[in-house]
Amino acid sequence: MLPASSTQAAATRAFGINPQGDIVGVYIDATGTHGFLLRR
């Protein structure tokens, strides 16, 4: 398990993970909603 949040994010949500372990999701901060891709 990896922490998937930032101290600046109000919310973080992961939507999917592929066989290589890459995770895709979104986070919300003061400037809006942003997507992320966390690669292993």
MOVENSUL-V560497 format. One record per helix or strand of 2 or more residues. SS is the DSSP state (A for helix, B for strand). FROM is the first residue (numbers start at 1). LEN is the number of residues. If there is no record, write none. Layout:
SS_FROM_LEN + SS_FROM_LEN
//
This chain:
B_11_7 + B_23_7 + B_32_7
//
